[in-house]
Amino acid sequence: MTYVIAQPCIDIVDRACVDECPVDCIYEGERALYIHPDECVDCGACEPVCPVEAIYYEDDLATEHIPYLQDNADFFFDTLPGRDEPLGSPGGAAKMGALGADTPLVAANPPQGE
């Protein structure tokens, strides 16, 4: 089981969850943040600090956010635009920095707040 970042994060990318995560498993794409499903230890520290309530335990996802469970995994295990290979499990987001790519699901969302 893991936590998932869903649609409300798109174009917000507030890093309060990143700062709170004790295992450094929240990675930054271009328009959204993503939780690595294998690196997350299910501590839940990220969920209460999210200002837009975009983080959910996977069993608590609302129906409209269920696609984001697979989407978070796809960010790490699919080859995304601008990458030659999947990111995999690099063992920590801090050393990676902003990765400048998003999954097709996130990229297809219209800009938020405009």
Sequence and secondary structure as in RCSB ss.txt:
>XXXX:A:sequence
MTYVIAQPCIDIVDRACVDECPVDCIYEGERALYIHPDECVDCGACEPVCPVEAIYYEDDLATEHIPYLQDNADF
FFDTLPGRDEPLGSPGGAAKMGALGADTPLVAANPPQGE
>XXXX:A:secstr
  EEE GGGTTT  THHHHH TT  EEE SS EEE TTT     SSGGG TT  EEEGGG  GGGTHHHHHHHHH
HHS  TT SS     S STTT       HHHHTS  TT 
